[in-house]
Amino acid sequence: MISQPPMLDVAGTPVRGSAPVKLVATDVDGTILSYGQSLTGELSARTVEAFRAARDAGVAVVLVTGRPVRGLRKISSTLGLLGPVIASNGAMTYDLAADSPLSSQPLAVPTVFEVKDLIAELDPSATFAAETLEALHLEESFARGSMWFDDERRRAVGIRDDELRLGPLDDTLERSSLRAADPAAEAPVLKLLAKTHSMQAEAFIAAAQDRIGHMVTVTHSAPGVSLLEISSKGVNKAQALRSYADSLGIAAEHTIAFGDMPNDVEMLQWAGTSWAVGSAHPMARSAADRVTTSCEEDGVAEVLEQLLDGRLI
């Protein structure tokens, strides 16, 4: 645990080697919150202490996650970080304190259904969901057998009953009216999700990349689930984090990042120094500069403790 004053530069900023660390960017699920605790959002005491200590030392901290904004308030508050978050794999940057969007990059109207149709051609058994700022749209076949049909578990991750839209996306997103809209307009869809039980995750994402990768960003973050997460072309965690860091006047070399899944790869590559947790997907481990201990062992907290104790080289 943090037991001695941190090593600081002349400006009072914690230092990694010779580089001041001004920004910490971290994924949530599987990185600082174990998948076993993701439904409750119960962070370990060690993780909470480490992040609060980093904030108290003057380091900016931002959560960068595939979660929607509505699933971040409790975690952010527990860490003492109510303020900007980067959600939906970079499609939304939102100020939780002001309860206001800072920027968003939704999918274009025609793209939402064009991509959906192409995936359905690729795998007719695929099921779909879509994230908007206002609601989670779920086809019943997508939700069946999952936490989304369990009221208590759904509410635990921040989805209120009035934020859930159950039914075919063509109906809940009003495909007929959207098709008649200006083709240059943008839909409020921040992330389109597609799930299958007929292909392994790696095969599904590879096939989808071939089919729709020229149109959109395709990634995934759910271990053991063949689930695609689809955003507007060029949108990813790194792109949104770079923009946020620029707004603070902080360069990549003064940023450290943590992650565990393929949707973290670009962020891990962009940051001046990056860590994958020991339980990370091989793609995240390969993209990161270093590997810490597992999420269950509080690997991120361990790195932050070393940073604040002046032991991180």
C-alpha positions as CSV (number, residue, x, y, z in Angstrom):
1,M,0.0,0.0,0.0
2,I,1.1,3.7,-0.3
3,S,3.3,4.3,2.6
4,Q,5.7,7.1,1.8
5,P,5.5,10.5,0.1
6,P,5.6,10.2,-3.8
7,M,8.6,11.2,-5.8
8,L,7.7,14.5,-7.4
9,D,9.2,16.7,-10.1
10,V,9.8,20.4,-9.5
11,A,6.2,21.1,-10.4
12,G,5.0,18.6,-7.8
13,T,4.0,15.9,-10.4
14,P,4.6,12.2,-9.8
15,V,7.5,10.9,-12.0
16,R,7.9,7.6,-13.9
17,G,11.7,7.4,-14.5
18,S,12.4,10.9,-15.7
19,A,9.0,11.6,-17.2
20,P,6.3,13.4,-15.2
21,V,3.0,11.5,-15.2
22,K,0.1,14.0,-15.6
23,L,-2.7,11.7,-16.8
24,V,-3.8,8.2,-16.0
25,A,-6.3,6.6,-18.4
26,T,-7.9,3.2,-17.4
27,D,-10.3,0.8,-18.8
28,V,-12.9,-0.5,-16.2
29,D,-14.2,-4.0,-16.6
30,G,-11.5,-6.6,-16.4
31,T,-8.9,-4.0,-15.6
32,I,-9.8,-2.3,-12.3
33,L,-13.1,-4.1,-11.8
34,S,-13.1,-7.9,-12.1
35,Y,-15.6,-9.5,-14.4
36,G,-17.0,-11.3,-11.4
37,Q,-17.8,-7.9,-9.7
38,S,-18.9,-6.1,-12.9
39,L,-22.6,-6.4,-12.1
40,T,-22.2,-5.0,-8.6
41,G,-19.5,-2.4,-9.4
42,E,-17.8,-3.2,-6.1
43,L,-14.2,-2.0,-6.5
44,S,-11.5,-3.3,-4.1
45,A,-10.5,-1.0,-1.3
46,R,-6.9,-1.1,-2.5
47,T,-8.0,0.1,-6.0
48,V,-10.1,2.9,-4.5
49,E,-7.2,4.1,-2.3
50,A,-4.7,4.1,-5.1
51,F,-6.9,6.1,-7.5
52,R,-7.8,8.6,-4.8
53,A,-4.1,9.0,-3.9
54,A,-3.2,9.6,-7.5
55,R,-5.9,12.3,-7.8
56,D,-4.7,13.9,-4.5
57,A,-1.2,14.0,-5.9
58,G,-2.4,16.1,-8.8
59,V,-2.6,13.5,-11.5
60,A,-5.6,13.7,-13.8
61,V,-7.5,10.4,-14.1
62,V,-10.0,9.4,-16.7
63,L,-12.1,6.3,-17.2
64,V,-11.9,5.1,-20.8
65,T,-14.4,2.2,-21.3
66,G,-16.8,0.4,-23.6
67,R,-19.5,1.0,-21.0
68,P,-22.2,3.5,-21.7
69,V,-22.3,6.7,-19.6
70,R,-25.1,5.4,-17.5
71,G,-22.9,2.6,-16.2
72,L,-20.2,4.8,-14.9
73,R,-21.6,7.2,-12.3
74,K,-21.3,4.8,-9.3
75,I,-17.8,3.7,-10.2
76,S,-16.6,7.2,-10.9
77,S,-18.0,8.5,-7.7
78,T,-16.4,5.7,-5.6
79,L,-13.0,6.5,-7.1
80,G,-13.5,10.2,-6.3
81,L,-13.5,11.0,-10.0
82,L,-16.9,12.6,-10.8
83,G,-16.1,14.6,-13.9
84,P,-15.2,13.7,-17.5
85,V,-15.4,10.1,-18.7
86,I,-14.8,8.5,-22.1
87,A,-17.5,6.0,-22.7
88,S,-18.8,3.7,-25.5
89,N,-15.3,2.9,-26.8
90,G,-14.6,6.6,-27.4
91,A,-17.9,7.5,-29.1
92,M,-18.9,9.7,-26.1
93,T,-17.0,12.0,-23.8
94,Y,-19.3,13.1,-21.0
95,D,-19.0,15.3,-17.9
96,L,-20.7,13.4,-15.1
97,A,-20.4,16.3,-12.7
98,A,-22.2,18.7,-15.1
99,D,-24.4,15.8,-16.4
100,S,-23.6,17.0,-19.9
101,P,-22.0,15.6,-23.1
102,L,-18.6,17.1,-24.0
103,S,-18.4,15.4,-27.4
104,S,-19.9,12.6,-29.3
105,Q,-19.3,10.6,-32.5
106,P,-22.4,8.6,-33.3
107,L,-22.9,6.3,-36.2
108,A,-24.4,7.9,-39.3
109,V,-28.1,7.1,-39.9
110,P,-27.7,4.9,-43.1
111,T,-24.7,3.1,-41.6
112,V,-26.6,1.6,-38.6
113,F,-28.9,-0.5,-40.7
114,E,-26.6,-1.1,-43.6
115,V,-24.1,-2.7,-41.2
116,K,-26.8,-4.6,-39.4
117,D,-28.0,-6.1,-42.7
118,L,-24.5,-7.0,-43.8
119,I,-23.9,-8.9,-40.5
120,A,-27.2,-10.6,-40.8
121,E,-26.1,-11.8,-44.3
122,L,-22.9,-13.0,-42.8
123,D,-24.7,-14.8,-39.9
124,P,-28.5,-15.1,-40.1
125,S,-28.5,-16.2,-36.4
126,A,-26.9,-12.9,-35.2
127,T,-28.8,-10.8,-32.8
128,F,-28.5,-7.1,-32.2
129,A,-28.5,-4.2,-29.6
130,A,-27.7,-0.5,-29.8
131,E,-26.5,2.1,-27.3
132,T,-27.8,5.6,-27.4
133,L,-27.3,8.3,-24.7
134,E,-31.0,8.0,-23.8
135,A,-31.5,4.2,-23.9
136,L,-30.3,0.7,-24.5
137,H,-32.1,-0.9,-27.4
138,L,-32.2,-4.7,-27.2
139,E,-33.7,-7.3,-29.4
140,E,-35.2,-9.9,-27.1
141,S,-33.2,-12.7,-28.8
142,F,-30.0,-10.7,-27.9
143,A,-31.1,-10.3,-24.3
144,R,-32.6,-13.8,-23.7
145,G,-30.7,-15.7,-21.0
146,S,-28.7,-12.7,-20.0
147,M,-28.7,-10.2,-17.2
148,W,-31.0,-7.9,-19.2
149,F,-34.0,-10.0,-18.3
150,D,-33.1,-9.8,-14.6
151,D,-34.4,-6.6,-13.2
152,E,-32.1,-6.5,-10.1
153,R,-28.9,-7.3,-12.1
154,R,-29.9,-4.8,-14.8
155,R,-30.4,-2.0,-12.4
156,A,-27.1,-2.8,-10.6
157,V,-25.2,-1.8,-13.7
158,G,-27.1,1.5,-14.0
159,I,-29.9,0.6,-16.6
160,R,-33.2,1.9,-15.3
161,D,-36.4,0.3,-16.6
162,D,-37.3,3.5,-18.5
163,E,-33.9,3.4,-20.3
164,L,-34.5,-0.1,-21.8
165,R,-36.2,-0.5,-25.2
166,L,-37.0,-4.1,-25.9
167,G,-37.9,-5.2,-29.5
168,P,-36.4,-5.4,-33.0
169,L,-34.0,-2.5,-33.7
170,D,-35.9,-1.8,-36.9
171,D,-38.9,-0.9,-34.7
172,T,-37.3,0.7,-31.6
173,L,-34.9,2.8,-33.7
174,E,-37.7,3.5,-36.2
175,R,-35.9,2.3,-39.3
176,S,-38.7,3.4,-41.7
177,S,-38.5,7.0,-40.5
178,L,-34.7,7.1,-40.3
179,R,-34.5,5.9,-43.9
180,A,-36.5,8.9,-45.0
181,A,-34.2,11.2,-43.1
182,D,-31.4,13.3,-44.6
183,P,-28.6,10.7,-45.5
184,A,-26.0,13.1,-44.1
185,A,-27.7,13.2,-40.8
186,E,-26.5,11.3,-37.8
187,A,-28.4,8.7,-35.7
188,P,-28.0,8.9,-31.9
189,V,-26.5,5.4,-32.0
190,L,-23.1,5.5,-30.2
191,K,-22.5,1.7,-30.5
192,L,-24.1,-1.1,-32.4
193,L,-23.7,-4.6,-30.9
194,A,-24.0,-7.9,-32.6
195,K,-23.9,-11.3,-31.0
196,T,-23.7,-14.9,-32.3
197,H,-23.6,-18.4,-30.9
198,S,-22.6,-20.0,-34.2
199,M,-19.0,-18.7,-34.3
200,Q,-16.1,-18.3,-31.9
201,A,-15.3,-14.7,-31.0
202,E,-12.1,-14.4,-33.0
203,A,-13.7,-15.9,-36.1
204,F,-16.7,-13.6,-35.8
205,I,-14.7,-10.5,-35.5
206,A,-12.4,-11.5,-38.4
207,A,-15.4,-12.2,-40.7
208,A,-17.0,-8.9,-39.7
209,Q,-13.8,-7.0,-40.3
210,D,-13.7,-8.4,-43.8
211,R,-17.4,-7.5,-44.4
212,I,-17.8,-4.1,-42.7
213,G,-14.3,-3.0,-41.6
214,H,-14.1,-0.4,-44.4
215,M,-17.3,1.3,-43.1
216,V,-17.0,1.2,-39.3
217,T,-14.7,0.4,-36.4
218,V,-15.2,-3.2,-35.2
219,T,-13.8,-4.5,-31.9
220,H,-14.8,-6.6,-28.9
221,S,-14.3,-6.6,-25.1
222,A,-16.4,-9.5,-23.7
223,P,-14.3,-12.5,-22.8
224,G,-15.9,-15.8,-23.8
225,V,-18.7,-14.1,-25.8
226,S,-18.9,-13.7,-29.6
227,L,-19.9,-10.1,-29.4
228,L,-19.0,-7.3,-31.8
229,E,-18.9,-3.7,-30.7
230,I,-19.3,-1.4,-33.7
231,S,-18.6,2.4,-33.7
232,S,-18.3,5.1,-36.4
233,K,-15.2,4.7,-38.6
234,G,-12.1,6.0,-36.9
235,V,-13.7,6.0,-33.4
236,N,-11.7,4.2,-30.7
237,K,-10.4,4.8,-27.2
238,A,-7.1,6.2,-28.3
239,Q,-8.7,8.8,-30.6
240,A,-11.0,10.0,-27.9
241,L,-8.3,9.9,-25.2
242,R,-5.9,11.9,-27.4
243,S,-8.5,14.6,-27.9
244,Y,-9.2,14.7,-24.1
245,A,-5.5,14.9,-23.3
246,D,-5.1,17.7,-25.8
247,S,-7.8,19.6,-24.1
248,L,-5.8,19.4,-20.9
249,G,-2.5,20.3,-22.6
250,I,-1.1,16.8,-21.8
251,A,1.0,14.9,-24.3
252,A,1.1,11.1,-24.8
253,E,4.5,10.8,-23.1
254,H,3.0,12.1,-19.9
255,T,0.1,9.7,-20.0
256,I,0.0,6.1,-18.7
257,A,-2.8,3.7,-19.7
258,F,-4.2,0.4,-18.5
259,G,-6.4,-2.1,-20.3
260,D,-7.2,-5.8,-20.8
261,M,-9.1,-6.4,-24.1
262,P,-8.9,-5.8,-27.9
263,N,-10.8,-2.6,-27.6
264,D,-8.0,-1.2,-25.5
265,V,-5.2,-1.9,-28.0
266,E,-5.1,1.5,-29.7
267,M,-5.1,3.3,-26.3
268,L,-2.3,1.1,-25.0
269,Q,-0.3,1.9,-28.1
270,W,-0.9,5.6,-27.9
271,A,0.0,6.2,-24.3
272,G,3.6,7.1,-23.4
273,T,3.6,4.0,-21.1
274,S,1.0,1.3,-21.0
275,W,0.2,-1.8,-18.9
276,A,-2.0,-4.7,-19.6
277,V,-3.2,-6.6,-16.5
278,G,-1.9,-10.1,-16.1
279,S,-5.4,-11.5,-16.9
280,A,-5.6,-9.6,-20.2
281,H,-6.4,-10.8,-23.7
282,P,-3.2,-11.7,-25.8
283,M,-3.9,-8.7,-28.1
284,A,-3.9,-6.3,-25.2
285,R,-0.7,-7.9,-23.7
286,S,1.1,-7.5,-27.0
287,A,0.0,-3.9,-27.4
288,A,1.1,-2.8,-23.9
289,D,4.6,-1.8,-22.9
290,R,4.4,-3.8,-19.7
291,V,2.3,-6.3,-17.9
292,T,1.2,-6.0,-14.3
293,T,-0.5,-8.5,-12.1
294,S,-4.1,-9.6,-12.8
295,C,-7.2,-7.5,-12.2
296,E,-8.2,-9.8,-9.3
297,E,-4.8,-9.1,-7.8
298,D,-5.3,-5.3,-8.1
299,G,-2.6,-5.0,-10.8
300,V,-3.5,-1.4,-11.7
301,A,-3.4,-0.3,-8.0
302,E,0.0,-1.9,-7.7
303,V,1.4,0.2,-10.5
304,L,-0.1,3.4,-9.1
305,E,1.3,2.6,-5.7
306,Q,4.8,2.2,-7.3
307,L,4.3,5.5,-9.1
308,L,3.3,7.4,-6.0
309,D,6.1,5.8,-4.0
310,G,8.7,6.8,-6.5
311,R,9.5,3.2,-7.4
312,L,8.2,3.1,-11.0
313,I,11.1,3.2,-13.5
